[in-house]
């Protein structure tokens, strides 16, 4: 299978200077094999299940909203700060 990839020019130049022409496809294939998760990996499959769990997603949303609305981010109680001085 062939793929067309667009990469930054400086990276492409380094790639061409470093990897011989007849070894480039194998080089990229090995990099992709190392970088991409194995679909049978139990941790990867668990992460996919978590992403698909709507109830858990709703609970996570509620936690995020609760943390944002807790009054601790971006506000300073100047009365308490002044009293500490």
C-alpha positions in Angstrom: 0.0 0.0 0.0 1.2 3.5 -0.8 0.6 6.6 1.4 1.2 10.2 0.6 2.5 12.1 3.6 3.3 15.8 4.0 6.1 16.5 6.4 8.1 19.7 7.1 10.8 20.3 4.5 13.7 20.4 7.0 12.6 17.0 8.3 12.2 15.6 4.7 15.8 16.8 3.9 17.2 15.1 7.0 15.3 12.0 6.2 16.6 11.8 2.7 20.2 12.6 3.8 20.1 9.9 6.5 18.1 7.0 5.1 19.2 5.5 1.8 16.5 5.6 -1.0 15.8 1.8 -1.1 15.5 1.6 2.7 13.0 4.5 3.3 9.7 2.5 3.2 11.1 -0.1 5.6 12.4 2.6 7.9 9.0 4.4 8.0 7.2 1.0 8.5 9.3 0.2 11.5 8.7 3.6 13.0 5.0 3.3 12.6 5.0 -0.3 14.0 6.8 1.0 17.1 4.7 4.1 17.5 1.2 2.8 16.9 -0.6 0.8 19.6 -1.2 -2.9 19.1 -4.9 -3.5 18.8 -4.8 -6.6 21.1 -3.0 -4.7 23.9 -5.3 -5.0 26.9 -4.5 -1.5 28.2 -5.2 0.0 24.8 -8.5 -1.9 24.6 -9.5 -0.8 28.1 -8.8 2.8 27.1 -11.0 2.5 24.0 -13.8 1.0 26.2 -13.5 4.0 28.6 -13.7 6.4 25.7 -16.9 4.8 24.6 -18.5 4.6 28.0 -21.2 7.3 27.9 -22.0 7.1 31.7 -18.3 7.5 32.6 -18.0 10.4 30.1 -20.9 12.2 31.8 -19.4 11.6 35.2 -16.0 13.0 34.0 -17.8 16.1 32.5 -19.5 16.7 35.9 -16.2 16.4 37.7 -14.5 18.9 35.3 -17.4 21.3 35.7 -17.3 20.9 39.4 -13.5 21.6 39.5 -13.8 24.6 37.3 -16.7 26.0 39.4 -15.0 25.4 42.7 -13.8 29.0 43.0 -10.1 28.1 43.3 -9.0 28.9 39.8 -8.2 32.4 38.9 -9.5 34.1 42.0 -7.8 35.3 45.1 -9.6 36.2 48.3 -7.9 39.6 48.9 -9.4 39.9 52.4 -7.6 36.7 53.5 -4.4 37.7 51.6 -4.4 41.2 53.3 -5.1 39.7 56.7 -2.1 37.3 56.4 0.3 40.2 55.9 
